[in-house]
């Protein structure tokens, strides 16, 4: 196979992996996989599999520039590289940087979508992220920005007042800041919050709280990464 990068969203567990993703694993000549994938998926690969998983706030874990370099090295050897990412590769997965690396190496690129944790959590709760009657949209934000600050990361006034569902990824540590910014800019402190920890795995937990109580709730219940947090009236439809 000509040198190619295939970026695959692994979903939240083995059952949410797409057939296209499994086919890519079978074709790969080297697989670079993340910490949050279901490791049993590697059974489909008959090639070298390299763990490049990142750990939150761990300065000693594999850096993105190192991952990019590994991708480049294997592509320049003419290999088909499969980059296996938890959830969906289009949501806070640094896919754009890896695509740029592959294109700079003169490689073909394919991206295969996966099931993101917000969709998996919503489905588990027999709910939806939007409702045409009164919740016209959804926005995904991260609680862990590149420069580490959230003060000017978003238009908080817009987020607080547009009536959209807000999904927070990587927000456990900084959720107090997020809640404060939203309430300061007009969001009702009583707005419901749904927290999903380790969705799709044996250790999953699903918890309900409110915007004003969420920071304390997260601390008291020792909520840990990976956790997906959904804010908005849509949570009232979950069950």
Kinemage of the C-alpha trace (Angstrom):
@kinemage 1
@onewidth
@group {chain A} dominant
@subgroup {mainchain}
@vectorlist {calphas} color= white
{ca unk a 1} P 0.000 0.000 0.000
{ca unk a 2} L 1.225 3.514 -0.760
{ca unk a 3} L 2.169 5.632 2.219
{ca unk a 4} L -1.007 6.767 3.865
{ca unk a 5} L -2.310 8.036 7.185
{ca unk a 6} L -5.690 6.682 8.263
{ca unk a 7} L -7.089 8.443 11.311
{ca unk a 8} L -9.721 6.293 12.995
{ca unk a 9} L -12.220 7.219 15.682
{ca unk a 10} L -12.419 4.158 17.922
{ca unk a 11} L -15.666 5.161 19.624
{ca unk a 12} L -16.115 4.688 23.366
{ca unk a 13} L -15.816 0.902 23.363
{ca unk a 14} L -15.446 -2.114 21.092
{ca unk a 15} L -19.141 -2.182 20.224
{ca unk a 16} L -19.105 1.401 18.930
{ca unk a 17} L -16.192 0.882 16.540
{ca unk a 18} L -17.265 1.164 12.903
{ca unk a 19} L -16.728 -1.526 10.293
{ca unk a 20} L -14.645 0.974 8.326
{ca unk a 21} L -12.427 1.439 11.354
{ca unk a 22} L -11.930 -2.311 11.777
{ca unk a 23} L -11.067 -2.610 8.085
{ca unk a 24} L -8.450 0.130 8.492
{ca unk a 25} L -6.837 -1.717 11.400
{ca unk a 26} L -6.532 -4.814 9.240
{ca unk a 27} L -4.827 -2.797 6.485
{ca unk a 28} L -2.424 -0.897 8.713
{ca unk a 29} L 1.324 -1.503 8.681
{ca unk a 30} L 1.779 0.308 11.982
{ca unk a 31} L -0.844 1.461 14.505
{ca unk a 32} L -0.445 4.391 16.885
{ca unk a 33} L -3.100 4.197 19.563
{ca unk a 34} L -4.406 6.439 22.346
{ca unk a 35} L -4.870 5.698 26.049
{ca unk a 36} L -8.681 5.722 25.914
{ca unk a 37} L -9.272 3.152 23.193
{ca unk a 38} L -10.674 -0.274 23.949
{ca unk a 39} L -7.413 -2.255 23.806
{ca unk a 40} L -9.234 -5.341 22.539
{ca unk a 41} L -9.548 -3.554 19.181
{ca unk a 42} L -5.843 -4.113 18.626
{ca unk a 43} L -6.672 -7.773 17.978
{ca unk a 44} L -7.707 -6.697 14.485
{ca unk a 45} L -4.217 -5.383 13.732
{ca unk a 46} L -1.482 -7.743 12.533
{ca unk a 47} L 1.315 -5.210 12.726
{ca unk a 48} L 3.367 -3.166 15.190
{ca unk a 49} L 1.136 -1.262 17.642
{ca unk a 50} L 2.639 1.736 19.449
{ca unk a 51} L 1.144 3.260 22.586
{ca unk a 52} L 1.196 7.061 22.270
{ca unk a 53} L -1.453 7.748 24.886
{ca unk a 54} L -1.522 11.032 26.761
{ca unk a 55} L -2.411 11.447 30.425
{ca unk a 56} L -4.086 14.634 31.704
{ca unk a 57} L -1.632 17.124 33.215
{ca unk a 58} L 1.267 14.666 32.890
{ca unk a 59} L 4.300 16.500 31.551
{ca unk a 60} L 6.150 13.211 31.033
{ca unk a 61} L 3.658 11.643 28.635
{ca unk a 62} L 4.128 11.493 24.868
{ca unk a 63} L 3.956 14.978 23.414
{ca unk a 64} L 2.031 15.808 20.279
{ca unk a 65} L 5.157 16.881 18.429
{ca unk a 66} L 6.669 13.461 19.194
{ca unk a 67} L 3.580 11.718 17.826
{ca unk a 68} L 3.786 13.829 14.689
{ca unk a 69} L 7.417 12.805 14.293
{ca unk a 70} L 6.611 9.095 14.670
{ca unk a 71} L 3.895 9.449 12.027
{ca unk a 72} L 6.305 11.219 9.687
{ca unk a 73} L 9.047 8.620 10.145
{ca unk a 74} L 6.767 5.704 9.285
{ca unk a 75} L 5.183 7.502 6.338
{ca unk a 76} L 8.597 8.253 4.897
{ca unk a 77} L 9.273 4.505 4.993
{ca unk a 78} L 6.246 4.101 2.706
{ca unk a 79} L 3.957 2.591 5.310
{ca unk a 80} L 0.240 2.789 5.939
{ca unk a 81} L -0.100 4.357 9.382
{ca unk a 82} L -3.309 3.948 11.364
{ca unk a 83} L -3.820 6.542 14.060
{ca unk a 84} L -6.410 5.114 16.468
{ca unk a 85} L -8.112 7.667 18.711
{ca unk a 86} L -10.755 7.279 21.398
{ca unk a 87} L -14.212 8.626 20.569
{ca unk a 88} L -14.352 10.657 17.373
{ca unk a 89} L -11.187 12.088 15.883
{ca unk a 90} L -12.870 15.370 14.945
{ca unk a 91} L -13.533 16.381 18.570
{ca unk a 92} L -10.517 17.712 20.523
{ca unk a 93} L -8.218 15.044 19.132
{ca unk a 94} L -5.513 17.144 17.420
{ca unk a 95} L -6.400 15.561 14.111
{ca unk a 96} L -5.631 18.726 12.133
{ca unk a 97} L -1.995 18.661 13.276
{ca unk a 98} L -1.567 15.045 12.242
{ca unk a 99} L -3.228 15.616 8.868
{ca unk a 100} L -0.822 18.492 8.248
{ca unk a 101} L 2.108 16.215 9.149
{ca unk a 102} L 0.953 13.577 6.686
{ca unk a 103} L 0.397 16.047 3.867
{ca unk a 104} L 3.837 17.563 4.440
{ca unk a 105} L 5.265 14.045 4.033
{ca unk a 106} L 3.434 13.655 0.729
{ca unk a 107} L 1.089 10.984 2.053
{ca unk a 108} L -2.551 10.309 1.348
{ca unk a 109} L -4.957 10.883 4.239
{ca unk a 110} L -8.231 9.253 5.216
{ca unk a 111} L -10.324 10.089 8.282
{ca unk a 112} L -12.878 7.607 9.612
{ca unk a 113} L -15.493 8.990 11.992
{ca unk a 114} L -16.184 7.498 15.403
{ca unk a 115} L -18.783 7.799 18.163
{ca unk a 116} L -17.908 10.694 20.463
{ca unk a 117} L -18.554 10.396 24.204
{ca unk a 118} L -21.264 13.071 24.202
{ca unk a 119} L -23.338 11.098 21.716
{ca unk a 120} L -22.698 7.861 23.618
{ca unk a 121} L -23.751 9.464 26.910
{ca unk a 122} L -26.873 10.955 25.361
{ca unk a 123} L -27.816 7.612 23.813
{ca unk a 124} L -27.256 5.804 27.097
{ca unk a 125} L -29.684 8.206 28.773
{ca unk a 126} L -32.272 7.672 25.999
{ca unk a 127} L -32.101 11.353 25.228
{ca unk a 128} L -30.720 13.739 22.619
{ca unk a 129} L -28.386 16.715 22.555
{ca unk a 130} L -30.917 18.893 20.721
{ca unk a 131} L -34.678 19.256 20.503
{ca unk a 132} L -36.327 21.075 17.600
{ca unk a 133} L -38.985 22.471 19.943
{ca unk a 134} L -36.766 24.416 22.298
{ca unk a 135} L -33.083 23.425 22.090
{ca unk a 136} L -31.866 24.462 18.627
{ca unk a 137} L -28.238 23.426 18.852
{ca unk a 138} L -25.261 22.047 20.709
{ca unk a 139} L -21.753 23.367 21.222
{ca unk a 140} L -18.673 21.403 22.299
{ca unk a 141} L -16.064 23.173 24.411
{ca unk a 142} L -12.903 22.061 26.175
{ca unk a 143} L -12.055 22.804 29.777
{ca unk a 144} L -8.358 22.372 29.058
{ca unk a 145} L -7.064 24.962 26.604
{ca unk a 146} L -3.594 25.061 25.073
{ca unk a 147} L -2.440 28.018 27.175
{ca unk a 148} L -4.198 26.738 30.291
{ca unk a 149} L -6.569 29.690 30.751
{ca unk a 150} L -10.311 29.955 30.200
{ca unk a 151} L -10.997 33.641 30.885
{ca unk a 152} L -10.908 34.717 27.246
{ca unk a 153} L -11.241 31.299 25.635
{ca unk a 154} L -14.913 31.737 24.728
{ca unk a 155} L -17.637 34.290 24.273
{ca unk a 156} L -19.127 33.423 27.653
{ca unk a 157} L -22.080 35.787 27.276
{ca unk a 158} L -23.135 34.054 24.083
{ca unk a 159} L -22.696 30.592 25.570
{ca unk a 160} L -24.750 31.550 28.605
{ca unk a 161} L -27.663 33.039 26.696
{ca unk a 162} L -28.159 31.205 23.392
{ca unk a 163} L -30.206 28.373 24.889
{ca unk a 164} L -27.921 25.705 23.472
{ca unk a 165} L -26.766 22.449 24.981
{ca unk a 166} L -23.160 22.842 26.140
{ca unk a 167} L -20.918 19.789 26.195
{ca unk a 168} L -17.663 20.104 28.115
{ca unk a 169} L -14.750 17.801 27.388
{ca unk a 170} L -11.691 17.625 29.679
{ca unk a 171} L -13.501 19.879 32.122
{ca unk a 172} L -13.262 18.124 35.492
{ca unk a 173} L -10.429 20.195 36.926
{ca unk a 174} L -11.665 23.569 35.682
{ca unk a 175} L -15.419 23.125 35.881
{ca unk a 176} L -15.680 25.625 38.726
{ca unk a 177} L -14.318 28.318 36.412
{ca unk a 178} L -16.684 27.281 33.621
{ca unk a 179} L -19.729 27.336 35.913
{ca unk a 180} L -18.738 30.739 37.320
{ca unk a 181} L -18.272 32.242 33.858
{ca unk a 182} L -21.650 30.965 32.692
{ca unk a 183} L -23.568 32.187 35.745
{ca unk a 184} L -21.781 35.543 35.765
{ca unk a 185} L -22.944 36.020 32.197
{ca unk a 186} L -26.589 35.190 32.795
{ca unk a 187} L -27.094 31.427 32.859
{ca unk a 188} L -29.481 30.225 35.567
{ca unk a 189} L -27.497 28.545 38.357
{ca unk a 190} L -30.225 25.887 38.585
{ca unk a 191} L -29.636 24.622 35.034
{ca unk a 192} L -29.218 20.810 35.161
{ca unk a 193} L -25.875 19.130 34.552
{ca unk a 194} L -25.218 15.547 33.492
{ca unk a 195} L -21.797 14.029 34.149
{ca unk a 196} L -20.655 10.845 32.444
{ca unk a 197} L -17.418 9.266 33.659
{ca unk a 198} L -15.725 6.502 31.643
{ca unk a 199} L -18.718 6.176 29.345
{ca unk a 200} L -18.936 2.831 27.584
{ca unk a 201} L -16.565 1.055 29.960
{ca unk a 202} L -17.025 -1.187 32.984
{ca unk a 203} L -16.174 1.732 35.263
{ca unk a 204} L -18.749 4.150 33.894
{ca unk a 205} L -20.747 6.408 36.196
{ca unk a 206} L -23.625 8.703 35.248
{ca unk a 207} L -24.519 11.492 37.662
{ca unk a 208} L -26.909 14.427 37.821
{ca unk a 209} L -26.389 17.782 39.508
{ca unk a 210} L -26.942 21.483 38.816
{ca unk a 211} L -24.670 24.214 37.534
{ca unk a 212} L -24.312 25.845 40.947
{ca unk a 213} L -23.571 22.541 42.704
{ca unk a 214} L -21.435 20.865 40.058
{ca unk a 215} L -17.993 21.929 41.283
{ca unk a 216} L -18.690 20.674 44.810
{ca unk a 217} L -20.378 17.553 43.421
{ca unk a 218} L -17.343 16.716 41.274
{ca unk a 219} L -15.048 17.019 44.285
{ca unk a 220} L -17.244 15.106 46.721
{ca unk a 221} L -17.813 12.263 44.278
{ca unk a 222} L -14.184 12.130 43.136
{ca unk a 223} L -15.112 12.468 39.470
{ca unk a 224} L -12.073 11.710 37.338
{ca unk a 225} L -10.984 11.842 33.723
{ca unk a 226} L -12.242 10.922 31.249
{ca unk a 227} L -15.556 12.606 31.967
{ca unk a 228} L -18.043 14.295 29.666
{ca unk a 229} L -20.257 17.020 31.101
{ca unk a 230} L -23.534 18.107 29.509
{ca unk a 231} L -25.125 21.394 30.574
{ca unk a 232} L -28.625 22.497 29.648
{ca unk a 233} L -32.338 21.822 29.752
{ca unk a 234} L -31.843 18.784 27.528
{ca unk a 235} L -30.636 16.994 30.675
{ca unk a 236} L -34.210 17.098 31.986
{ca unk a 237} L -35.201 14.720 29.188
{ca unk a 238} L -32.577 12.149 30.150
{ca unk a 239} L -33.739 8.956 31.746
